[in-house]
Amino acid sequence: MNKKDKGQISLEFIMILGVFLLIVLTLYPHIQRENEFNKALASAKDGAIYATSERGMGYACETCVKLPSGTIKIINMTLEDRGIDQNGRKAYRIRFYISVPSYIKDRYPSCYNSPVGMSIRRQAIRYIYRAFYGSWNPPNPLEVCTDRYNFTITCSYAE
């Protein structure tokens, strides 16, 4: 081995490591943003599933209107971009489309104000808040603000 070539492998290794670190540091903010966004969506879905399961079995909170049990299903979940809120956060509305028995639709034409809709909205907000702040009781029961995002929840009956 030639004396001139001894440091070549170390130099190449340091250069490759430097490029790798540069790539990771460049992508980190984007990865962190996407992680926060996905964490909120997954938490909202978990909360909505919990609420529909709970209501489907006939359980309800103390202040909720009691309904007979019935099959309640989440058919779809969509995301609506609402622009930027007053605090500079990206605002989104998560909408759940649910299938409920006809007696619930007849009694409550608006999903938003129905006991099932209120349970879904409340649990989804609580689960998002829990994921970011570690508590089940958000100060605002209508929205959750994270570092970069503002999330609200709504629901509609599936057609």
KOLSEBA-144704 format. One record per atom (N, C-alpha, C): residue number from 0; chain; atom name; x, y, z. Coordinates in Angstrom, 1 decimal. Layout:
N
 num cadena atomo   east  north     up
 NUM      A    CA      X      Y      Z
...
//
This chain:
159
 num cadena atomo   east  north     up
   0      A     N    0.8   -1.2    0.0
   0      A    CA    0.0    0.0    0.0
   0      A     C    0.9    1.2    0.0
   1      A     N    0.5    2.2   -0.8
   1      A    CA    1.3    3.4   -0.9
   1      A     C    1.0    4.3    0.3
   2      A     N    2.0    5.1    0.7
   2      A    CA    1.8    6.0    1.9
   2      A     C    0.8    7.1    1.6
   3      A     N    0.6    7.5    0.3
   3      A    CA   -0.3    8.5   -0.1
   3      A     C   -1.7    8.1    0.1
   4      A     N   -2.0    6.8    0.0
   4      A    CA   -3.4    6.3    0.0
   4      A     C   -4.0    6.0    1.3
   5      A     N   -3.2    6.1    2.4
   5      A    CA   -3.6    5.7    3.7
   5      A     C   -4.9    6.4    4.2
   6      A     N   -5.0    7.7    4.0
   6      A    CA   -6.1    8.5    4.6
   6      A     C   -7.3    8.6    3.6
   7      A     N   -7.2    8.0    2.5
   7      A    CA   -8.3    8.1    1.5
   7      A     C   -9.6    7.5    2.0
   8      A     N   -9.6    6.4    2.6
   8      A    CA  -10.8    5.7    3.0
   8      A     C  -11.5    6.6    4.1
   9      A     N  -10.7    7.1    5.0
   9      A    CA  -11.3    7.9    6.1
   9      A     C  -11.9    9.1    5.6
  10      A     N  -11.3    9.8    4.6
  10      A    CA  -11.8   11.0    4.0
  10      A     C  -13.1   10.7    3.3
  11      A     N  -13.2    9.7    2.5
  11      A    CA  -14.4    9.3    1.8
  11      A     C  -15.5    9.0    2.8
  12      A     N  -15.2    8.3    3.9
  12      A    CA  -16.2    8.0    4.9
  12      A     C  -16.8    9.2    5.5
  13      A     N  -15.9   10.1    5.8
  13      A    CA  -16.4   11.4    6.4
  13      A     C  -17.2   12.2    5.5
  14      A     N  -16.8   12.2    4.2
  14      A    CA  -17.6   12.9    3.2
  14      A     C  -19.0   12.3    3.0
  15      A     N  -19.1   11.0    3.0
  15      A    CA  -20.4   10.3    2.8
  15      A     C  -21.2   10.5    4.1
  16      A     N  -20.6   10.5    5.2
  16      A    CA  -21.4   10.7    6.5
  16      A     C  -21.9   12.2    6.5
  17      A     N  -21.1   13.1    6.0
  17      A    CA  -21.5   14.5    6.0
  17      A     C  -22.7   14.7    5.1
  18      A     N  -22.6   14.1    3.9
  18      A    CA  -23.7   14.2    2.9
  18      A     C  -25.0   13.6    3.5
  19      A     N  -24.9   12.5    4.2
  19      A    CA  -26.0   11.8    4.8
  19      A     C  -26.6   12.7    5.9
  20      A     N  -25.8   13.3    6.7
  20      A    CA  -26.3   14.2    7.8
  20      A     C  -26.9   15.4    7.2
  21      A     N  -26.4   16.0    6.1
  21      A    CA  -27.0   17.1    5.5
  21      A     C  -28.4   16.8    4.9
  22      A     N  -28.6   15.6    4.4
  22      A    CA  -29.9   15.2    3.9
  22      A     C  -30.9   15.1    5.0
  23      A     N  -30.4   14.4    6.1
  23      A    CA  -31.3   14.2    7.2
  23      A     C  -31.7   15.5    7.8
  24      A     N  -30.8   16.4    8.0
  24      A    CA  -31.1   17.7    8.6
  24      A     C  -32.0   18.6    7.7
  25      A     N  -31.9   18.4    6.4
  25      A    CA  -32.7   19.2    5.5
  25      A     C  -34.1   18.6    5.5
  26      A     N  -34.3   17.3    5.6
  26      A    CA  -35.6   16.7    5.6
  26      A     C  -36.3   16.7    6.9
  27      A     N  -35.6   16.9    8.0
  27      A    CA  -36.2   16.8    9.4
  27      A     C  -37.4   17.7    9.6
  28      A     N  -37.4   19.0    9.2
  28      A    CA  -38.6   19.8    9.5
  28      A     C  -39.9   19.2    8.7
  29      A     N  -39.7   18.8    7.5
  29      A    CA  -40.8   18.2    6.7
  29      A     C  -41.3   16.9    7.4
  30      A     N  -40.4   16.1    7.8
  30      A    CA  -40.8   14.8    8.5
  30      A     C  -41.6   15.1    9.8
  31      A     N  -41.1   16.1   10.5
  31      A    CA  -41.7   16.5   11.8
  31      A     C  -43.1   17.0   11.5
  32      A     N  -43.3   17.9   10.5
  32      A    CA  -44.6   18.4   10.1
  32      A     C  -45.6   17.3    9.7
  33      A     N  -45.1   16.4    8.9
  33      A    CA  -46.0   15.3    8.5
  33      A     C  -46.3   14.4    9.6
  34      A     N  -45.4   14.1   10.5
  34      A    CA  -45.7   13.3   11.7
  34      A     C  -46.7   13.9   12.6
  35      A     N  -46.7   15.2   12.8
  35      A    CA  -47.7   15.9   13.6
  35      A     C  -49.1   15.8   12.9
  36      A     N  -49.1   16.0   11.6
  36      A    CA  -50.4   15.9   10.9
  36      A     C  -51.0   14.5   10.9
  37      A     N  -50.1   13.5   10.7
  37      A    CA  -50.6   12.1   10.7
  37      A     C  -51.0   11.7   12.1
  38      A     N  -50.3   12.2   13.1
  38      A    CA  -50.7   11.8   14.5
  38      A     C  -52.1   12.4   14.8
  39      A     N  -52.4   13.6   14.4
  39      A    CA  -53.7   14.2   14.6
  39      A     C  -54.8   13.4   13.9
  40      A     N  -54.6   13.1   12.6
  40      A    CA  -55.6   12.3   11.9
  40      A     C  -55.8   10.9   12.5
  41      A     N  -54.8   10.2   12.8
  41      A    CA  -55.0    8.9   13.4
  41      A     C  -55.7    9.0   14.8
  42      A     N  -55.4   10.0   15.5
  42      A    CA  -56.0   10.2   16.8
  42      A     C  -57.5   10.5   16.7
  43      A     N  -57.8   11.4   15.7
  43      A    CA  -59.2   11.7   15.4
  43      A     C  -60.0   10.5   15.0
  44      A     N  -59.4    9.7   14.2
  44      A    CA  -60.1    8.4   13.7
  44      A     C  -60.3    7.5   14.9
  45      A     N  -59.3    7.3   15.7
  45      A    CA  -59.4    6.5   16.9
  45      A     C  -60.6    7.0   17.8
  46      A     N  -60.6    8.3   18.0
  46      A    CA  -61.7    8.8   18.9
  46      A     C  -63.1    8.6   18.3
  47      A     N  -63.2    8.8   17.0
  47      A    CA  -64.5    8.6   16.3
  47      A     C  -64.9    7.1   16.4
  48      A     N  -64.0    6.2   16.2
  48      A    CA  -64.3    4.8   16.2
  48      A     C  -64.7    4.4   17.7
  49      A     N  -64.0    5.0   18.6
  49      A    CA  -64.4    4.8   20.0
  49      A     C  -65.8    5.2   20.3
  50      A     N  -66.2    6.4   19.8
  50      A    CA  -67.5    7.0   20.0
  50      A     C  -68.6    6.2   19.3
  51      A     N  -68.3    5.8   18.1
  51      A    CA  -69.3    5.0   17.4
  51      A     C  -69.5    3.6   18.1
  52      A     N  -68.4    3.0   18.5
  52      A    CA  -68.5    1.7   19.2
  52      A     C  -69.3    1.9   20.5
  53      A     N  -69.0    2.9   21.3
  53      A    CA  -69.7    3.2   22.5
  53      A     C  -71.2    3.5   22.3
  54      A     N  -71.5    4.3   21.4
  54      A    CA  -72.9    4.6   21.1
  54      A     C  -73.6    3.4   20.5
  55      A     N  -72.9    2.6   19.7
  55      A    CA  -73.5    1.5   19.1
  55      A     C  -73.9    0.4   20.1
  56      A     N  -73.2    0.4   21.2
  56      A    CA  -73.5   -0.6   22.3
  56      A     C  -74.5    0.0   23.3
  57      A     N  -74.9    1.3   23.1
  57      A    CA  -76.0    1.9   23.9
  57      A     C  -75.4    2.7   25.0
  58      A     N  -74.1    2.9   25.1
  58      A    CA  -73.5    3.7   26.2
  58      A     C  -73.5    5.2   25.7
  59      A     N  -73.6    6.1   26.7
  59      A    CA  -73.5    7.5   26.4
  59      A     C  -73.0    8.2   27.6
  60      A     N  -72.5    9.4   27.4
  60      A    CA  -72.1   10.2   28.5
  60      A     C  -73.3   10.6   29.4
  61      A     N  -73.1   11.1   30.6
  61      A    CA  -74.2   11.5   31.5
  61      A     C  -75.0   12.6   30.9
  62      A     N  -74.5   13.5   30.2
  62      A    CA  -75.3   14.7   29.7
  62      A     C  -75.8   14.4   28.3
  63      A     N  -75.5   13.3   27.7
  63      A    CA  -76.0   13.0   26.4
  63      A     C  -77.4   12.4   26.4
  64      A     N  -78.2   12.6   25.3
  64      A    CA  -79.5   12.0   25.2
  64      A     C  -79.3   10.5   25.0
  65      A     N  -80.0    9.7   25.7
  65      A    CA  -79.9    8.3   25.5
  65      A     C  -80.6    7.8   24.3
  66      A     N  -80.0    7.0   23.5
  66      A    CA  -80.6    6.4   22.3
  66      A     C  -80.6    4.9   22.4
  67      A     N  -81.6    4.3   21.8
  67      A    CA  -81.5    2.8   21.7
  67      A     C  -80.2    2.4   21.0
  68      A     N  -79.7    1.2   21.3
  68      A    CA  -78.5    0.8   20.6
  68      A     C  -78.9    0.5   19.1
  69      A     N  -77.9    0.6   18.3
  69      A    CA  -78.0    0.3   16.8
  69      A     C  -76.7    0.3   16.2
  70      A     N  -76.6   -0.1   15.0
  70      A    CA  -75.3   -0.2   14.3
  70      A     C  -75.0    1.2   13.8
  71      A     N  -73.9    1.7   14.2
  71      A    CA  -73.4    3.0   13.8
  71      A     C  -72.0    2.8   13.2
  72      A     N  -71.8    3.2   11.9
  72      A    CA  -70.6    2.9   11.2
  72      A     C  -70.0    4.2   10.7
  73      A     N  -68.7    4.3   10.7
  73      A    CA  -68.0    5.4   10.0
  73      A     C  -67.8    4.9    8.6
  74      A     N  -68.3    5.6    7.6
  74      A    CA  -68.2    5.2    6.2
  74      A     C  -67.0    5.9    5.6
  75      A     N  -66.7    7.1    5.9
  75      A    CA  -65.6    7.8    5.3
  75      A     C  -65.1    8.9    6.2
  76      A     N  -63.9    9.3    6.0
  76      A    CA  -63.3   10.5    6.7
  76      A     C  -62.6   11.3    5.7
  77      A     N  -63.0   12.6    5.6
  77      A    CA  -62.4   13.5    4.7
  77      A     C  -61.7   14.7    5.4
  78      A     N  -60.9   15.4    4.7
  78      A    CA  -60.1   16.5    5.3
  78      A     C  -60.4   17.7    4.4
  79      A     N  -60.8   18.8    5.1
  79      A    CA  -61.1   20.0    4.4
  79      A     C  -60.1   21.1    4.8
  80      A     N  -59.4   21.7    3.8
  80      A    CA  -58.5   22.7    4.1
  80      A     C  -59.2   24.0    4.3
  81      A     N  -59.0   24.7    5.4
  81      A    CA  -59.7   25.9    5.7
  81      A     C  -58.7   27.1    5.7
  82      A     N  -57.6   26.9    5.1
  82      A    CA  -56.6   28.0    5.0
  82      A     C  -55.8   28.2    6.3
  83      A     N  -55.5   29.5    6.6
  83      A    CA  -54.7   29.8    7.8
  83      A     C  -55.6   30.4    8.8
  84      A     N  -55.5   30.0   10.1
  84      A    CA  -56.3   30.6   11.2
  84      A     C  -55.6   31.9   11.6
  85      A     N  -56.3   32.6   12.6
  85      A    CA  -55.8   33.9   13.1
  85      A     C  -54.5   33.8   13.8
  86      A     N  -54.0   32.6   14.2
  86      A    CA  -52.7   32.5   14.8
  86      A     C  -51.6   32.0   13.9
  87      A     N  -51.9   32.0   12.6
  87      A    CA  -50.9   31.6   11.6
  87      A     C  -50.8   30.1   11.4
  88      A     N  -51.7   29.3   12.0
  88      A    CA  -51.6   27.8   11.9
  88      A     C  -52.5   27.4   10.7
  89      A     N  -52.1   26.3   10.1
  89      A    CA  -52.8   25.7    9.0
  89      A     C  -54.1   25.1    9.6
  90      A     N  -55.3   25.5    9.1
  90      A    CA  -56.5   25.0    9.7
  90      A     C  -57.1   23.9    8.8
  91      A     N  -57.6   22.9    9.4
  91      A    CA  -58.3   21.8    8.8
  91      A     C  -59.5   21.4    9.5
  92      A     N  -60.5   21.0    8.7
  92      A    CA  -61.7   20.4    9.3
  92      A     C  -61.8   18.9    8.9
  93      A     N  -61.9   18.1    9.9
  93      A    CA  -62.0   16.6    9.6
  93      A     C  -63.5   16.3    9.7
  94      A     N  -64.0   15.7    8.6
  94      A    CA  -65.4   15.4    8.5
  94      A     C  -65.6   13.9    8.4
  95      A     N  -66.4   13.4    9.3
  95      A    CA  -66.7   12.0    9.4
  95      A     C  -68.1   11.8    8.7
  96      A     N  -68.2   10.8    7.8
  96      A    CA  -69.5   10.4    7.3
  96      A     C  -69.9    9.2    7.9
  97      A     N  -71.1    9.2    8.6
  97      A    CA  -71.5    8.0    9.4
  97      A     C  -72.8    7.5    8.9
  98      A     N  -73.0    6.2    9.1
  98      A    CA  -74.2    5.5    8.8
  98      A     C  -74.9    5.2   10.1
  99      A     N  -76.2    5.6   10.2
  99      A    CA  -76.9    5.4   11.4
  99      A     C  -78.3    4.8   11.1
 100      A     N  -78.9    4.2   12.0
 100      A    CA  -80.3    3.7   11.8
 100      A     C  -81.2    4.8   11.4
 101      A     N  -82.3    4.5   10.7
 101      A    CA  -83.2    5.6   10.2
 101      A     C  -83.9    6.3   11.4
 102      A     N  -84.1    5.6   12.5
 102      A    CA  -84.8    6.3   13.6
 102      A     C  -84.0    7.5   14.1
 103      A     N  -82.7    7.4   14.0
 103      A    CA  -81.8    8.5   14.5
 103      A     C  -81.9    9.6   13.5
 104      A     N  -81.8    9.3   12.2
 104      A    CA  -81.9   10.3   11.1
 104      A     C  -83.3   11.0   11.2
 105      A     N  -84.3   10.3   11.5
 105      A    CA  -85.7   10.9   11.5
 105      A     C  -85.8   11.8   12.7
 106      A     N  -85.2   11.4   13.8
 106      A    CA  -85.3   12.2   15.1
 106      A     C  -84.3   13.4   15.0
 107      A     N  -83.2   13.2   14.4
 107      A    CA  -82.1   14.3   14.4
 107      A     C  -81.7   14.4   12.9
 108      A     N  -82.3   15.4   12.2
 108      A    CA  -82.0   15.5   10.7
 108      A     C  -80.6   16.0   10.5
 109      A     N  -80.0   16.7   11.5
 109      A    CA  -78.6   17.2   11.3
 109      A     C  -77.7   16.3   12.1
 110      A     N  -76.7   15.8   11.5
 110      A    CA  -75.8   14.9   12.2
 110      A     C  -75.0   15.7   13.2
 111      A     N  -74.7   16.9   12.9
 111      A    CA  -73.8   17.8   13.7
 111      A     C  -74.4   17.9   15.1
 112      A     N  -75.8   18.1   15.2
 112      A    CA  -76.4   18.3   16.5
 112      A     C  -77.0   17.0   17.1
 113      A     N  -76.9   15.9   16.4
 113      A    CA  -77.4   14.7   16.9
 113      A     C  -76.5   14.2   18.1
 114      A     N  -77.1   13.4   19.0
 114      A    CA  -76.2   12.8   20.1
 114      A     C  -75.1   12.0   19.5
 115      A     N  -75.3   11.3   18.5
 115      A    CA  -74.2   10.5   17.9
 115      A     C  -73.1   11.4   17.3
 116      A     N  -73.5   12.4   16.6
 116      A    CA  -72.6   13.4   16.0
 116      A     C  -71.8   14.1   17.1
 117      A     N  -72.5   14.5   18.2
 117      A    CA  -71.8   15.2   19.3
 117      A     C  -70.8   14.2   19.9
 118      A     N  -71.2   12.9   20.1
 118      A    CA  -70.2   12.0   20.7
 118      A     C  -69.0   11.8   19.8
 119      A     N  -69.2   11.7   18.5
 119      A    CA  -68.1   11.5   17.6
 119      A     C  -67.2   12.8   17.6
 120      A     N  -67.8   14.0   17.6
 120      A    CA  -67.0   15.2   17.6
 120      A     C  -66.2   15.3   18.9
 121      A     N  -66.9   15.1   20.0
 121      A    CA  -66.2   15.2   21.3
 121      A     C  -65.1   14.2   21.5
 122      A     N  -65.3   13.0   21.1
 122      A    CA  -64.2   12.0   21.3
 122      A     C  -63.1   12.2   20.4
 123      A     N  -63.3   12.6   19.1
 123      A    CA  -62.3   12.9   18.2
 123      A     C  -61.4   14.0   18.7
 124      A     N  -62.0   15.1   19.2
 124      A    CA  -61.3   16.2   19.7
 124      A     C  -60.5   15.8   20.9
 125      A     N  -61.1   15.0   21.8
 125      A    CA  -60.4   14.5   23.0
 125      A     C  -59.2   13.7   22.7
 126      A     N  -59.3   12.8   21.7
 126      A    CA  -58.2   11.9   21.3
 126      A     C  -57.1   12.7   20.7
 127      A     N  -57.4   13.7   19.9
 127      A    CA  -56.3   14.6   19.3
 127      A     C  -55.6   15.3   20.5
 128      A     N  -56.4   15.9   21.3
 128      A    CA  -55.8   16.7   22.4
 128      A     C  -54.9   15.7   23.3
 129      A     N  -55.4   14.5   23.6
 129      A    CA  -54.6   13.6   24.4
 129      A     C  -53.3   13.2   23.7
 130      A     N  -53.3   13.1   22.4
 130      A    CA  -52.1   12.7   21.6
 130      A     C  -51.0   13.8   21.8
 131      A     N  -51.4   15.0   21.8
 131      A    CA  -50.4   16.1   21.8
 131      A     C  -50.1   16.7   23.2
 132      A     N  -51.1   16.6   24.1
 132      A    CA  -51.0   17.3   25.4
 132      A     C  -51.1   16.4   26.6
 133      A     N  -51.4   15.1   26.4
 133      A    CA  -51.4   14.1   27.5
 133      A     C  -52.6   14.2   28.5
 134      A     N  -53.6   15.0   28.1
 134      A    CA  -54.8   15.1   29.0
 134      A     C  -56.0   14.8   28.1
 135      A     N  -57.1   14.4   28.8
 135      A    CA  -58.3   14.1   28.1
 135      A     C  -59.3   15.3   28.0
 136      A     N  -59.0   16.4   28.6
 136      A    CA  -59.9   17.5   28.7
 136      A     C  -59.4   18.7   28.0
 137      A     N  -59.7   18.9   26.7
 137      A    CA  -59.2   20.1   26.0
 137      A     C  -59.9   21.4   26.5
 138      A     N  -59.2   22.5   26.6
 138      A    CA  -59.9   23.7   27.1
 138      A     C  -61.0   24.2   26.1
 139      A     N  -60.8   23.9   24.8
 139      A    CA  -61.9   24.3   23.9
 139      A     C  -62.4   23.0   23.3
 140      A     N  -63.7   22.7   23.5
 140      A    CA  -64.2   21.4   23.1
 140      A     C  -64.5   21.4   21.6
 141      A     N  -64.3   22.5   20.9
 141      A    CA  -64.6   22.6   19.5
 141      A     C  -63.4   22.4   18.5
 142      A     N  -62.2   22.7   19.1
 142      A    CA  -61.0   22.6   18.2
 142      A     C  -59.8   22.2   19.1
 143      A     N  -58.7   21.8   18.3
 143      A    CA  -57.5   21.5   19.0
 143      A     C  -56.4   22.2   18.1
 144      A     N  -55.6   23.0   18.8
 144      A    CA  -54.5   23.7   18.1
 144      A     C  -53.2   23.0   18.5
 145      A     N  -52.4   22.6   17.5
 145      A    CA  -51.1   22.0   17.8
 145      A     C  -50.0   23.1   17.4
 146      A     N  -48.8   22.7   17.3
 146      A    CA  -47.8   23.7   17.0
 146      A     C  -48.0   24.3   15.6
 147      A     N  -48.4   23.5   14.7
 147      A    CA  -48.5   24.0   13.3
 147      A     C  -49.9   24.0   12.7
 148      A     N  -50.9   23.3   13.4
 148      A    CA  -52.2   23.0   12.8
 148      A     C  -53.3   23.4   13.8
 149      A     N  -54.5   23.6   13.2
 149      A    CA  -55.7   23.8   14.0
 149      A     C  -56.7   22.8   13.4
 150      A     N  -57.2   22.0   14.2
 150      A    CA  -58.2   20.9   13.8
 150      A     C  -59.6   21.1   14.4
 151      A     N  -60.6   21.1   13.6
 151      A    CA  -62.0   21.0   14.0
 151      A     C  -62.6   19.7   13.5
 152      A     N  -63.7   19.3   14.1
 152      A    CA  -64.3   18.1   13.7
 152      A     C  -65.8   18.3   13.4
 153      A     N  -66.3   17.7   12.3
 153      A    CA  -67.7   17.8   12.0
 153      A     C  -68.1   16.4   11.5
 154      A     N  -69.4   16.2   11.3
 154      A    CA  -69.9   14.9   10.8
 154      A     C  -71.1   15.2    9.9
 155      A     N  -71.4   14.2    9.1
 155      A    CA  -72.5   14.2    8.2
 155      A     C  -73.0   12.8    8.1
 156      A     N  -74.3   12.7    7.8
 156      A    CA  -74.9   11.3    7.6
 156      A     C  -74.4   10.9    6.2
 157      A     N  -74.1    9.6    6.0
 157      A    CA  -73.7    9.1    4.7
 157      A     C  -75.0    8.8    4.0
 158      A     N  -75.0    9.1    2.7
 158      A    CA  -76.2    8.9    1.9
 158      A     C  -76.3    7.4    1.4
//
